[in-house]
Every structure is written in structure tokens, then in C-alpha cells.
Amino acid sequence: NYYGGPPYLITPLQGLSRLAPRIRYAKGCSVAEPDSSGIAEAEQAAAVAVATVIFVGISGAQERENHDRTEISLPGAQEELIRRVAAAARGMVVVVVISGSSLDLSAVVRNHRVGAILWAGYPGQSGGKVIAD
């Protein structure tokens, strides 16, 4: 960030929790690591949820000034996370993309279980509230 850190942050989980206080959170996977061991917990949560929101994307560790990416696919196990959780979901599935640049989401677009894709950029200090709204 060019202006330093914000005085506070409202995360997407905090923003969604304000609208739906009975949220079940499961990490699923990290942003860049290939470890998919947490995806089963996310599948279990999605199987009983009225709606499922899957957050994916990249961070400043993958892209920033003077550090360009060499590919535009979602890093780590994120594509597997979307595919498996969407397949297990009982209700509507929304994928929220946190990123400062383009990502190849063609597999997400083709996934008939995904009802919506929201690109949120890098949402900033009140971004969690905005995403939830």
C-alpha cells in the first residue's frame, strides 16, 4: 500500500457475520500453498449451508511493484477448493476474488454450481462490509 496501513480493518468474515451471525468458517486452503488438507472441512460446511461464499485470489506476496507474476492462474490449491466445495454445496455458491490484477477464472465461469463471481480488488479497511453488502 502506498499510504501505509489502515487504522482498522473489517475483514470479509466480519462483514458477512454482521449480516448472518451463524456463519460457519472453514479456511479450505492458503493463498499460495498446494496443501489441500483443509478442503474437506470446507466441503462439510458447504454441504449444510444455505449459501456458500468461497474467497480466493492473490496477495502482495504474489504480485506487487517490481514483482510480476509469471502466470495468471489461481495459485496453490484454490481451483481445487472451488471445484470441490461447489460440488458439495447444498445451496447457492458465490466466489469472491481478492486480487489487484487479472486472474484466469475460466474454470470458475464454466462451473455450473457457481451462481456468481464478485471481483473485490484489494478491498481496504472497510472492504469486508462492502463485500457483504
URSUL-V28616 format. One record per backbone hydrogen bond with DSSP energy under -1.0 kcal/mol. NH is the residue of the N-H (numbers start at 1). CO is the residue of the C=O. If there is no record, write none. Layout:
nh->[NH NH]
co->[CO CO]
This chain:
nh->[10 15 16 17 18 20 29 39 42 43 44 45 46 47 52 54 56 58 62 63 64 67 77 78 81 82 83 84 85 86 87 88 89 90 94 95 96 97 98 104 109 110 114 115 116 118 120 127 128 130 131 132 133]
co->[125 11 12 13 14 16 27 36 38 39 40 41 42 43 92 94 96 98 59 59 67 64 33 75 77 78 79 80 81 82 83 84 85 46 52 116 54 118 56 72 105 106 111 93 93 95 97 124 10 126 127 128 129]
